[in-house]
């Protein structure tokens, strides 16, 4: 009589083949990037843009504010701008377009009818943008930056509570006699969730490293913009504006008064 029983070992090659196909399918799915469209960008994104150039007679800039996308094609923005130590505010309106591969473009005009065109790239969840200006209009300056979803729709002083590690860079026109020249600062900011903030940081300037402490006050608006005033242990006063994102877990920073000539001070802080 013919044996009709199938040995368990006869299934091993089939099982291995099935697992290989499944793994290949999973890898292919993981390797396939998500599809994007204009609807991928919707809501408010904190945005930090910097403008710099190599010639000493050209002024550097820092833009910090909020871009709000409607999920269709329209974008609005409001920014605090540091232009070589001079602080102004401006508003923008424009349009945007996103391709299926996550690249796109953004065209805005400010209140003075100045046009700014930016190329953009989204991350996989569309919560972060990389930005690069594409209409320099003959300028030697370069503008680029990042934008991150604020996530929360309303903020308060309580949104800033705890300790945030921060890194700031200061750059300026070195031919300015009032300039303190570029330096970099690394430290921590601790907010009490009410109105008080203390700071401790290490600063590197032209090969000299010093540590400094300070304290001050802060205020957060409902849209996630914030301001702070710090008095340091070396008697200097520093004012800066911030925009919160990731529901207050992180923020971008722009110096608005550092008593350091035409310097533009920008940085990022993330809650520990």
C-alpha positions in Angstrom: 0.0 0.0 0.0 1.2 3.5 -0.9 2.0 5.7 2.1 -0.1 8.9 1.8 1.2 10.5 5.0 3.3 13.6 4.5 6.4 14.0 6.6 6.6 17.2 8.6 10.0 17.8 7.1 8.5 18.1 3.6 6.9 21.4 4.7 10.2 23.0 5.8 11.2 24.2 2.4 7.8 25.6 1.7 7.7 27.3 5.1 11.2 28.8 4.5 10.1 30.0 1.1 7.0 31.6 2.6 9.0 33.4 5.2 11.4 34.7 2.6 8.6 36.1 0.5 7.0 37.7 3.6 10.3 39.3 4.6 10.8 40.6 1.1 7.3 42.0 1.0 7.8 43.7 4.4 11.2 45.2 3.3 9.6 46.5 0.1 6.8 48.1 2.0 9.3 49.7 4.5 11.4 50.9 1.6 8.4 52.6 -0.1 8.2 56.2 1.0 4.7 57.6 1.9 2.8 59.5 -0.7 2.3 63.2 0.0 0.0 66.0 -1.2 -1.0 69.5 -0.3 -3.3 68.1 2.4 -0.1 66.7 4.1 0.6 70.3 5.2 -2.1 71.6 7.5 -1.9 73.6 10.7 0.8 75.8 12.3 4.5 75.2 12.1 7.1 77.1 14.0 9.7 78.3 11.5 13.3 79.5 11.9 15.1 80.9 8.8 18.6 82.3 8.7 20.2 84.4 6.1 24.0 84.7 5.9 26.8 85.5 3.4 30.5 85.7 3.3 31.2 89.4 2.3 31.7 91.4 5.5 29.6 94.3 4.2 26.4 92.3 3.8 24.0 92.1 6.8 23.0 88.7 8.2 19.4 88.0 9.3 17.3 85.7 11.4 13.6 85.0 10.9 11.5 83.3 13.7 7.8 82.9 13.5 4.9 80.7 12.5 3.7 79.4 9.1 0.1 78.2 9.0 -1.0 75.9 6.1 -4.7 75.5 5.3 -4.3 71.9 3.9 -5.3 73.0 0.4 -2.8 75.5 -1.1 -2.7 78.7 1.0 -0.1 79.7 3.6 0.2 82.7 6.0 3.1 83.7 8.2 4.2 86.1 10.8 7.8 86.6 11.8 10.1 88.5 14.2 13.2 89.5 12.2 16.7 90.3 13.4 18.5 92.2 10.6 22.0 92.9 11.9 20.8 93.7 15.3 17.7 95.7 14.2 14.4 94.0 15.2 11.2 94.2 13.1 8.1 92.2 12.6 6.4 91.3 9.3 3.5 89.2 7.9 3.4 87.0 4.8 0.8 85.5 2.6 1.2 83.0 -0.3 0.7 79.6 -1.7 2.4 76.2 -1.5 2.5 72.9 -3.4 3.6 69.4 -2.3 4.5 66.6 -4.7 3.9 62.9 -3.9 7.6 62.4 -3.1 7.4 65.0 -0.3 9.3 67.8 -2.1 7.5 71.0 -2.9 7.6 74.8 -3.1 6.4 77.7 -1.1 5.9 81.3 -2.5 5.1 84.2 -0.2 4.9 88.0 -0.3 5.4 90.2 2.8 3.7 93.4 3.7 6.2 95.4 1.7 5.5 93.3 -1.4 8.9 91.5 -1.2 8.7 88.0 -2.6 10.3 84.9 -0.9 10.3 81.6 -2.8 11.4 78.4 -0.9 11.9 74.8 -1.9 10.7 72.4 0.8 11.1 68.7 1.8 8.8 67.0 4.3 9.8 64.2 6.7 7.9 60.9 6.7 5.1 62.2 9.0 4.9 65.7 7.5 5.7 67.2 10.9 9.0 68.7 9.9 10.1 70.8 6.9 13.5 71.6 5.5 13.5 74.9 3.6 15.8 76.6 1.1 15.3 80.0 -0.7 15.2 79.7 -4.5 14.9 83.4 -5.5 18.0 85.2 -4.3 17.4 88.0 -6.8 21.0 88.6 -7.4 22.0 88.5 -3.7 25.0 86.6 -2.5 23.2 85.7 0.7 21.8 82.2 1.4 18.5 81.6 3.3 17.5 78.2 4.7 15.9 76.8 7.8 13.4 74.4 9.3 9.8 74.3 10.3 8.2 71.9 12.8 4.5 71.3 13.6 3.4 73.0 16.8 0.9 70.1 17.5 -0.9 71.9 20.3 -3.4 74.6 19.2 -3.1 76.7 22.4 -0.3 77.6 24.7 0.3 79.4 28.0 3.1 80.1 30.5 2.5 76.6 31.9 3.5 75.2 28.5 7.1 76.0 29.5 7.9 74.0 32.6 11.1 72.0 33.3 14.6 72.1 32.0 15.5 72.6 28.3 18.9 71.9 26.9 19.8 74.6 24.3 22.4 75.3 21.7 22.8 78.8 20.2 25.0 80.3 17.5 25.8 84.0 17.1 27.0 85.3 13.8 27.5 88.9 12.5 29.4 91.2 10.2 32.9 91.1 11.6 33.8 94.5 10.1 31.3 96.2 12.5 33.3 97.9 15.3 30.6 97.1 17.7 30.6 93.5 16.8 31.6 90.8 19.4 32.2 88.4 16.5 30.7 84.9 16.2 30.5 82.5 19.2 28.5 79.5 20.3 26.6 78.8 23.6 25.5 75.5 25.1 23.5 75.2 28.3 20.2 74.7 30.1 17.1 76.9 30.7 14.8 76.0 33.5 11.2 77.3 33.5 8.9 77.2 36.5 5.7 77.0 34.6 4.6 80.4 35.9 6.9 83.2 34.8 10.4 82.6 36.1 13.4 81.2 34.2 17.0 80.5 35.2 19.9 79.8 32.9 23.4 78.2 33.0 25.6 77.9 30.0 29.1 77.5 28.6 30.1 80.0 25.9 33.0 79.7 23.4 34.2 82.9 21.8 37.4 83.2 19.7 39.0 80.3 21.6 38.0 81.5 25.1 35.6 79.4 27.1 33.6 80.8 30.0 30.6 79.7 32.1 27.8 82.0 33.0 24.5 81.9 35.0 21.5 84.2 35.1 17.8 84.5 35.8 14.8 86.4 34.4 11.1 86.2 33.4 9.2 84.9 30.4 5.7 85.1 28.9 4.0 82.7 26.4 1.2 83.8 24.1 -1.7 81.5 23.1 -0.2 80.9 19.6 3.1 79.5 21.1 5.2 82.6 20.6 7.1 83.7 23.7 9.5 86.3 25.1 12.1 86.2 27.8 14.4 88.7 29.5 17.5 87.4 31.3 20.0 89.2 33.5 23.4 87.4 33.5 26.0 87.0 36.2 28.3 89.3 34.1 25.6 92.0 34.4 24.6 91.7 30.7 20.9 91.7 29.8 19.7 89.4 26.9 16.2 89.5 25.4 15.0 86.8 23.1 11.8 85.6 21.4 10.8 81.9 21.1 8.3 79.8 19.3 7.2 76.5 20.9 6.5 73.3 19.0 5.8 69.7 19.7 3.2 70.9 22.3 5.9 72.8 24.2 8.5 70.1 24.3 10.9 72.1 22.2 11.3 75.6 20.8 13.4 77.8 18.4 15.1 80.9 19.7 16.0 84.3 18.2 17.9 86.9 20.1 16.3 90.4 20.0 18.7 92.3 22.3 22.0 90.8 23.3 24.0 94.1 23.5 26.5 92.7 21.0 26.4 95.0 18.0 24.9 93.6 14.8 24.9 90.0 15.9 22.2 87.6 14.9 21.7 85.0 17.6 19.6 81.8 16.8 19.2 78.5 18.5 17.1 75.5 19.5 16.0 74.2 22.9 14.6 70.8 23.7 13.1 69.7 27.1 15.1 67.2 29.0 
